[in-house]
Amino acid sequence: MIVLIDADTPCFAAAVVNEENDEKLACWQVGEIIESTLAATNATVAKLFVTGKGNFRYSIYPEYKGNRIGKPRPRHLQACKEFLVKTYGATMSEGCEADDLISIEQHANHAAGVESIIVSIDKDLDQVSGWHYHPGIKRNGTYIREPRRYLMSPGDSLRFFYYQLLVGDTADNIKGAPGIGPKKAESILDGCTTDRDYFDACVEYFSCEEELVQNARCLYLWQKEGEVWQPPMVGSTETRLHCGSAETRDEALAPEVQGAGGSEN
């Protein structure tokens, strides 16, 4: 099986633990984490992905990950990423995130009839259907979250995307719908089956449709390079609640110009 590894977290973990140690020790440790992952998944082929410079999401929402501004980055983080590129052939993103590249790879594999599994502790990747492996989380040598292999169906992944749209993602400074928590979000989505069902169920909880679209475009992981998420009924002349405008949907919701500004993940 092809294993698609989100290597941002291993790099961060190894860099944090070795903040006061030599760079070589941090790189050695991230290598050990990767080797452990390969053994646990019985990988026949492994592809690693790390986040590099630039992210189109900053051109959509300048406050994306704004809650991280001013927080120091582990000093060996970049060295760990470069070590994985050199030693394991990891792919470093440019203008997007590692998650986007993993999503593209998983969808391409599905289309080709090739089985692959995503390895990550990042919940964001649950919007990508197929097999997933959570390697678990340890504290002081003891698992506080056990490793888990699970399958996300296309329906599961679609629901998760809209669930996250409602509750937001505080890690990336993406606000959800006002006053909507996990239980309320699940209740709102109950009974939905199609993309249009989910969209219609969610849109009324945002101040205007543009607010929902902005959040969705930040949360959405590419299935093909350079995609811009669109509401399910783009192309119609249906008019909804717009922020200070009565424009038709196509004019108000035109794709943002892609940019690669902003800082690294």
Contacts in CASP RR format, 6 or more apart in sequence:
PFRMAT RR
TARGET T0000
AUTHOR 0000-0000-0000
METHOD contacts of the structure
MODEL  1
MIVLIDADTPCFAAAVVNEENDEKLACWQVGEIIESTLAATNATVAKLFV
TGKGNFRYSIYPEYKGNRIGKPRPRHLQACKEFLVKTYGATMSEGCEADD
LISIEQHANHAAGVESIIVSIDKDLDQVSGWHYHPGIKRNGTYIREPRRY
LMSPGDSLRFFYYQLLVGDTADNIKGAPGIGPKKAESILDGCTTDRDYFD
ACVEYFSCEEELVQNARCLYLWQKEGEVWQPPMVGSTETRLHCGSAETRD
EALAPEVQGAGGSEN
1 41 0 8 1.000
1 42 0 8 1.000
1 43 0 8 1.000
1 44 0 8 1.000
1 45 0 8 1.000
1 115 0 8 1.000
1 116 0 8 1.000
1 117 0 8 1.000
1 131 0 8 1.000
2 43 0 8 1.000
2 44 0 8 1.000
2 45 0 8 1.000
2 46 0 8 1.000
2 47 0 8 1.000
2 109 0 8 1.000
2 114 0 8 1.000
2 115 0 8 1.000
2 116 0 8 1.000
2 117 0 8 1.000
3 37 0 8 1.000
3 38 0 8 1.000
3 41 0 8 1.000
3 43 0 8 1.000
3 45 0 8 1.000
3 46 0 8 1.000
3 47 0 8 1.000
3 116 0 8 1.000
3 117 0 8 1.000
3 119 0 8 1.000
3 133 0 8 1.000
4 47 0 8 1.000
4 49 0 8 1.000
4 102 0 8 1.000
4 105 0 8 1.000
4 106 0 8 1.000
4 116 0 8 1.000
4 117 0 8 1.000
4 118 0 8 1.000
4 119 0 8 1.000
5 34 0 8 1.000
5 37 0 8 1.000
5 46 0 8 1.000
5 47 0 8 1.000
5 48 0 8 1.000
5 49 0 8 1.000
5 119 0 8 1.000
5 120 0 8 1.000
6 49 0 8 1.000
6 98 0 8 1.000
6 99 0 8 1.000
6 102 0 8 1.000
6 118 0 8 1.000
6 119 0 8 1.000
6 120 0 8 1.000
6 121 0 8 1.000
6 122 0 8 1.000
6 125 0 8 1.000
7 30 0 8 1.000
7 34 0 8 1.000
7 48 0 8 1.000
7 49 0 8 1.000
7 50 0 8 1.000
7 81 0 8 1.000
7 84 0 8 1.000
7 90 0 8 1.000
7 98 0 8 1.000
8 49 0 8 1.000
8 50 0 8 1.000
8 51 0 8 1.000
8 81 0 8 1.000
8 98 0 8 1.000
8 122 0 8 1.000
8 265 0 8 1.000
9 120 0 8 1.000
9 121 0 8 1.000
9 122 0 8 1.000
10 30 0 8 1.000
10 31 0 8 1.000
10 33 0 8 1.000
10 34 0 8 1.000
10 37 0 8 1.000
10 80 0 8 1.000
11 30 0 8 1.000
11 50 0 8 1.000
11 77 0 8 1.000
11 80 0 8 1.000
11 81 0 8 1.000
11 84 0 8 1.000
12 74 0 8 1.000
12 77 0 8 1.000
12 80 0 8 1.000
13 30 0 8 1.000
13 33 0 8 1.000
14 26 0 8 1.000
14 27 0 8 1.000
14 29 0 8 1.000
14 30 0 8 1.000
14 31 0 8 1.000
14 33 0 8 1.000
14 76 0 8 1.000
14 80 0 8 1.000
15 26 0 8 1.000
15 30 0 8 1.000
15 74 0 8 1.000
15 75 0 8 1.000
15 76 0 8 1.000
15 77 0 8 1.000
15 79 0 8 1.000
15 80 0 8 1.000
16 74 0 8 1.000
17 26 0 8 1.000
17 29 0 8 1.000
18 25 0 8 1.000
18 26 0 8 1.000
18 29 0 8 1.000
18 76 0 8 1.000
19 74 0 8 1.000
19 75 0 8 1.000
19 76 0 8 1.000
23 76 0 8 1.000
23 79 0 8 1.000
26 76 0 8 1.000
26 79 0 8 1.000
26 80 0 8 1.000
27 76 0 8 1.000
27 79 0 8 1.000
27 80 0 8 1.000
27 83 0 8 1.000
30 80 0 8 1.000
30 83 0 8 1.000
30 84 0 8 1.000
31 83 0 8 1.000
31 84 0 8 1.000
31 87 0 8 1.000
31 88 0 8 1.000
34 48 0 8 1.000
34 84 0 8 1.000
34 88 0 8 1.000
36 135 0 8 1.000
37 43 0 8 1.000
37 119 0 8 1.000
37 135 0 8 1.000
38 46 0 8 1.000
40 133 0 8 1.000
40 135 0 8 1.000
40 147 0 8 1.000
41 117 0 8 1.000
41 119 0 8 1.000
41 133 0 8 1.000
46 88 0 8 1.000
47 91 0 8 1.000
47 105 0 8 1.000
48 84 0 8 1.000
48 88 0 8 1.000
48 89 0 8 1.000
48 90 0 8 1.000
48 91 0 8 1.000
49 90 0 8 1.000
49 91 0 8 1.000
49 92 0 8 1.000
49 93 0 8 1.000
49 98 0 8 1.000
49 99 0 8 1.000
49 101 0 8 1.000
49 102 0 8 1.000
49 105 0 8 1.000
50 81 0 8 1.000
50 84 0 8 1.000
50 85 0 8 1.000
50 90 0 8 1.000
50 91 0 8 1.000
50 92 0 8 1.000
50 93 0 8 1.000
50 98 0 8 1.000
51 81 0 8 1.000
51 92 0 8 1.000
51 93 0 8 1.000
51 97 0 8 1.000
51 98 0 8 1.000
51 264 0 8 1.000
51 265 0 8 1.000
52 81 0 8 1.000
52 92 0 8 1.000
52 93 0 8 1.000
52 94 0 8 1.000
52 95 0 8 1.000
52 98 0 8 1.000
52 264 0 8 1.000
52 265 0 8 1.000
53 94 0 8 1.000
53 95 0 8 1.000
53 260 0 8 1.000
53 264 0 8 1.000
54 94 0 8 1.000
54 95 0 8 1.000
54 96 0 8 1.000
54 260 0 8 1.000
54 261 0 8 1.000
54 262 0 8 1.000
54 263 0 8 1.000
54 264 0 8 1.000
55 64 0 8 1.000
55 95 0 8 1.000
55 96 0 8 1.000
55 97 0 8 1.000
55 260 0 8 1.000
55 261 0 8 1.000
55 262 0 8 1.000
55 263 0 8 1.000
55 264 0 8 1.000
55 265 0 8 1.000
56 95 0 8 1.000
56 96 0 8 1.000
56 226 0 8 1.000
56 258 0 8 1.000
56 259 0 8 1.000
56 260 0 8 1.000
56 261 0 8 1.000
57 64 0 8 1.000
57 97 0 8 1.000
57 217 0 8 1.000
57 218 0 8 1.000
58 64 0 8 1.000
58 259 0 8 1.000
58 261 0 8 1.000
58 262 0 8 1.000
59 256 0 8 1.000
59 257 0 8 1.000
59 258 0 8 1.000
59 259 0 8 1.000
59 261 0 8 1.000
60 214 0 8 1.000
60 217 0 8 1.000
60 218 0 8 1.000
60 256 0 8 1.000
61 174 0 8 1.000
61 214 0 8 1.000
61 215 0 8 1.000
61 217 0 8 1.000
61 218 0 8 1.000
63 173 0 8 1.000
64 172 0 8 1.000
64 173 0 8 1.000
64 174 0 8 1.000
64 218 0 8 1.000
65 172 0 8 1.000
65 173 0 8 1.000
65 263 0 8 1.000
65 265 0 8 1.000
66 173 0 8 1.000
67 170 0 8 1.000
67 173 0 8 1.000
68 173 0 8 1.000
81 90 0 8 1.000
81 92 0 8 1.000
84 90 0 8 1.000
85 91 0 8 1.000
85 92 0 8 1.000
91 98 0 8 1.000
91 101 0 8 1.000
93 100 0 8 1.000
93 101 0 8 1.000
94 260 0 8 1.000
95 259 0 8 1.000
95 260 0 8 1.000
95 261 0 8 1.000
96 222 0 8 1.000
96 225 0 8 1.000
96 226 0 8 1.000
97 265 0 8 1.000
98 265 0 8 1.000
99 120 0 8 1.000
99 122 0 8 1.000
99 124 0 8 1.000
99 125 0 8 1.000
99 221 0 8 1.000
100 221 0 8 1.000
100 222 0 8 1.000
101 222 0 8 1.000
102 118 0 8 1.000
102 120 0 8 1.000
102 125 0 8 1.000
102 128 0 8 1.000
102 221 0 8 1.000
103 125 0 8 1.000
103 127 0 8 1.000
103 128 0 8 1.000
103 221 0 8 1.000
103 222 0 8 1.000
103 223 0 8 1.000
104 222 0 8 1.000
104 223 0 8 1.000
104 224 0 8 1.000
104 225 0 8 1.000
105 116 0 8 1.000
106 116 0 8 1.000
106 118 0 8 1.000
106 128 0 8 1.000
106 129 0 8 1.000
106 130 0 8 1.000
107 128 0 8 1.000
107 223 0 8 1.000
107 224 0 8 1.000
109 115 0 8 1.000
109 116 0 8 1.000
110 129 0 8 1.000
110 130 0 8 1.000
115 131 0 8 1.000
116 131 0 8 1.000
117 130 0 8 1.000
117 131 0 8 1.000
117 132 0 8 1.000
117 133 0 8 1.000
117 149 0 8 1.000
118 125 0 8 1.000
118 128 0 8 1.000
118 130 0 8 1.000
118 131 0 8 1.000
118 132 0 8 1.000
118 133 0 8 1.000
119 132 0 8 1.000
119 133 0 8 1.000
119 135 0 8 1.000
120 132 0 8 1.000
120 134 0 8 1.000
121 134 0 8 1.000
121 135 0 8 1.000
121 136 0 8 1.000
121 137 0 8 1.000
123 164 0 8 1.000
124 164 0 8 1.000
124 169 0 8 1.000
124 219 0 8 1.000
124 221 0 8 1.000
125 132 0 8 1.000
125 221 0 8 1.000
126 132 0 8 1.000
126 152 0 8 1.000
126 156 0 8 1.000
126 157 0 8 1.000
126 160 0 8 1.000
127 157 0 8 1.000
127 158 0 8 1.000
127 160 0 8 1.000
127 161 0 8 1.000
127 164 0 8 1.000
127 219 0 8 1.000
127 220 0 8 1.000
127 221 0 8 1.000
128 152 0 8 1.000
128 157 0 8 1.000
128 221 0 8 1.000
129 152 0 8 1.000
129 153 0 8 1.000
129 154 0 8 1.000
129 155 0 8 1.000
129 156 0 8 1.000
129 157 0 8 1.000
130 151 0 8 1.000
130 152 0 8 1.000
130 153 0 8 1.000
130 157 0 8 1.000
131 149 0 8 1.000
131 150 0 8 1.000
131 151 0 8 1.000
132 149 0 8 1.000
132 150 0 8 1.000
132 151 0 8 1.000
132 152 0 8 1.000
133 147 0 8 1.000
133 148 0 8 1.000
133 149 0 8 1.000
133 150 0 8 1.000
134 145 0 8 1.000
134 147 0 8 1.000
134 148 0 8 1.000
134 149 0 8 1.000
134 150 0 8 1.000
135 147 0 8 1.000
136 143 0 8 1.000
136 145 0 8 1.000
136 146 0 8 1.000
136 147 0 8 1.000
136 148 0 8 1.000
137 143 0 8 1.000
137 144 0 8 1.000
137 145 0 8 1.000
138 144 0 8 1.000
152 160 0 8 1.000
155 193 0 8 1.000
158 195 0 8 1.000
158 198 0 8 1.000
159 189 0 8 1.000
159 192 0 8 1.000
159 198 0 8 1.000
161 198 0 8 1.000
161 216 0 8 1.000
161 219 0 8 1.000
161 220 0 8 1.000
162 189 0 8 1.000
162 192 0 8 1.000
162 198 0 8 1.000
162 199 0 8 1.000
162 201 0 8 1.000
162 202 0 8 1.000
163 182 0 8 1.000
163 185 0 8 1.000
163 186 0 8 1.000
163 189 0 8 1.000
164 219 0 8 1.000
165 176 0 8 1.000
165 177 0 8 1.000
165 202 0 8 1.000
165 212 0 8 1.000
165 215 0 8 1.000
165 216 0 8 1.000
165 219 0 8 1.000
166 176 0 8 1.000
166 177 0 8 1.000
166 180 0 8 1.000
166 181 0 8 1.000
166 184 0 8 1.000
166 185 0 8 1.000
166 188 0 8 1.000
166 189 0 8 1.000
166 202 0 8 1.000
166 205 0 8 1.000
167 176 0 8 1.000
167 177 0 8 1.000
167 180 0 8 1.000
167 181 0 8 1.000
167 182 0 8 1.000
167 185 0 8 1.000
168 174 0 8 1.000
168 175 0 8 1.000
168 176 0 8 1.000
168 215 0 8 1.000
168 219 0 8 1.000
169 219 0 8 1.000
172 218 0 8 1.000
174 215 0 8 1.000
174 218 0 8 1.000
174 219 0 8 1.000
175 215 0 8 1.000
176 215 0 8 1.000
177 202 0 8 1.000
177 205 0 8 1.000
177 206 0 8 1.000
177 212 0 8 1.000
178 205 0 8 1.000
178 207 0 8 1.000
180 188 0 8 1.000
180 205 0 8 1.000
188 201 0 8 1.000
188 202 0 8 1.000
188 205 0 8 1.000
189 198 0 8 1.000
189 201 0 8 1.000
189 202 0 8 1.000
191 197 0 8 1.000
192 198 0 8 1.000
192 201 0 8 1.000
194 232 0 8 1.000
195 232 0 8 1.000
196 232 0 8 1.000
196 233 0 8 1.000
199 231 0 8 1.000
199 232 0 8 1.000
199 233 0 8 1.000
202 212 0 8 1.000
203 209 0 8 1.000
203 212 0 8 1.000
203 240 0 8 1.000
206 212 0 8 1.000
206 215 0 8 1.000
207 243 0 8 1.000
208 241 0 8 1.000
208 242 0 8 1.000
208 243 0 8 1.000
208 244 0 8 1.000
209 231 0 8 1.000
209 240 0 8 1.000
209 241 0 8 1.000
209 242 0 8 1.000
209 243 0 8 1.000
209 249 0 8 1.000
209 252 0 8 1.000
209 253 0 8 1.000
210 242 0 8 1.000
210 243 0 8 1.000
210 252 0 8 1.000
210 253 0 8 1.000
211 243 0 8 1.000
213 229 0 8 1.000
213 231 0 8 1.000
213 253 0 8 1.000
216 229 0 8 1.000
216 231 0 8 1.000
217 228 0 8 1.000
217 229 0 8 1.000
217 256 0 8 1.000
220 227 0 8 1.000
220 229 0 8 1.000
226 258 0 8 1.000
228 255 0 8 1.000
228 256 0 8 1.000
228 258 0 8 1.000
230 253 0 8 1.000
230 255 0 8 1.000
231 249 0 8 1.000
231 253 0 8 1.000
233 249 0 8 1.000
234 249 0 8 1.000
234 250 0 8 1.000
234 253 0 8 1.000
235 249 0 8 1.000
235 250 0 8 1.000
236 249 0 8 1.000
237 248 0 8 1.000
237 249 0 8 1.000
237 250 0 8 1.000
238 248 0 8 1.000
238 249 0 8 1.000
239 246 0 8 1.000
239 248 0 8 1.000
239 249 0 8 1.000
240 249 0 8 1.000
242 252 0 8 1.000
245 252 0 8 1.000
END
